[in-house]
Amino acid sequence: MQSMPTTLAVMIQCFDWKVVNPPGMEIKTGNSVLDMTERPGLTAPRIRDLVCIPVPRLPAQVLDPICAN
């Protein structure tokens, strides 16, 4: 459990996150849609899960030598 904050910090620092639109959601402005509609429950869960794709901030030419070690 102690490595969790470090892992989260690295993921936030090293990646940009692209939101994936859920099926059935139409995009009219060219931007991603984030549906914050809640379903009934004690903890106010969302109807649709948040799905994101990590996009590396550094180009592949820089990452390849680092990841090879």
C-alpha positions in Angstrom: 0.0 0.0 0.0 3.0 2.3 0.5 3.8 2.3 -3.2 0.4 3.4 -4.3 1.0 7.2 -3.9 4.2 6.9 -5.9 2.5 4.9 -8.6 -0.3 7.4 -8.9 2.1 10.3 -8.9 4.1 8.8 -11.8 1.0 8.1 -13.8 -0.2 11.7 -13.3 3.2 13.2 -14.1 4.2 11.0 -17.1 1.0 10.8 -19.0 -1.7 13.0 -20.4 -5.1 11.3 -20.2 -7.6 11.2 -23.0 -11.3 10.6 -22.1 -13.0 7.9 -24.1 -16.6 8.6 -24.9 -19.0 5.9 -23.8 -21.0 4.1 -26.6 -24.1 6.0 -27.5 -22.8 9.5 -26.6 -22.7 11.8 -29.6 -20.0 14.5 -29.8 -21.2 17.8 -31.4 -18.4 20.2 -30.5 -15.4 17.9 -31.1 -14.5 17.6 -27.4 -14.9 14.5 -25.2 -18.1 14.2 -23.1 -17.8 13.5 -19.4 -21.1 12.1 -18.2 -21.5 13.0 -14.5 -25.1 11.5 -14.1 -25.5 9.6 -10.9 -27.4 6.4 -10.3 -29.2 5.7 -7.0 -27.0 4.4 -4.2 -25.4 5.3 -0.9 -22.1 6.5 -2.4 -23.5 8.3 -5.5 -21.9 6.1 -8.2 -21.9 7.3 -11.8 -24.1 5.7 -14.4 -21.2 5.3 -16.8 -17.6 4.5 -15.7 -14.9 7.0 -16.5 -12.6 5.5 -19.2 -9.3 7.1 -20.1 -6.4 6.3 -22.3 -2.9 7.2 -21.2 -0.9 9.2 -23.7 2.8 9.5 -23.0 4.1 13.1 -22.7 7.5 12.1 -24.1 8.0 11.0 -27.7 8.7 7.3 -28.4 12.3 8.1 -29.4 13.0 9.3 -25.8 11.1 6.5 -24.1 12.5 3.5 -26.0 16.1 3.7 -24.6 14.8 4.3 -21.1 12.3 1.4 -21.1 15.0 -1.0 -22.6 17.1 -0.8 -19.4 
